Amino acid sequence: MSNSDRSGSRLLERAESVIDALVPLYPDPRPALDYRNPFELLVATVLSAQCTDAMVNRVTPALFARWSGPESMSAAPLEELEKLIHSTGFFRAKARYLSGLSRMLAERHASVVPFTMEELTALPGVGRKTAGVVLSACWGGDAIIVDTHFGRIARRLGFAGSDDPERTEREIASFLPSGRWTLFSHLLNRHGRAVCIARLPHCSTCAIASYCPSRR
């Protein structure tokens, strides 16, 4: 890609065109995870690592019926937590994360999910992606949410050049103004799941193919 195409104004113009094209296709770009409060979304997002949202949504009703908040979940036996979340994969590590973050919420935050990136990412198992999901969906914040799908589409579209999530976040933030971050994140995520899939993207039916330097 030429230097002129990589300039901030060109990138912003193309990003806005991509947003305009995708909004009609994904008019409700909210998290696909089921939740009733910030704690449930936090837990569900931790469970969604290396797992589909559909599978997480099948697991969480029984999980939250058993342990509905940080205090109760922090006291849950690890073996029982592991059993309930087994189908989400990496269940032992995830059970430790849920137990640890629940304990920290109960002891340091009066069982209230924090609303800053710094406090959220200090919780066990919570990275910037998970924190961004919670901040944007529950606390009205704006975040660039770099998951696998977003990162792949951002690289294919020429908006990012690295597969490192934090560097991708910085690259997007360098040209896209805050206020568009969450929308852009969810639109690219949904498009990555539905059309611009990893192994065989459906370029012939892609609504944003004309803006994509990687189209086949």
Buried (B, 14 or more C-beta within 10 A) or exposed (E): EEEEEBEEEBBBEBBEEBBEBBEEBBEEBEBBBBBEEBBBBBBBBBBBBEBEBEBBBEBBEEBBEEBBBBBBBBEBEEEEBBEBBEEBBEBEBBBBBBBBBBBBBBEEEEBEBBBEBEBBBBBBBBBBBBBBBBBBBBBEBBBBBBBBBBBBBBBBBBBBEEEEBEBBBEBBEEBBEEEBBBBBBBBBBBBBBEBBEEEEBEBEEBBBBEBBEEBE
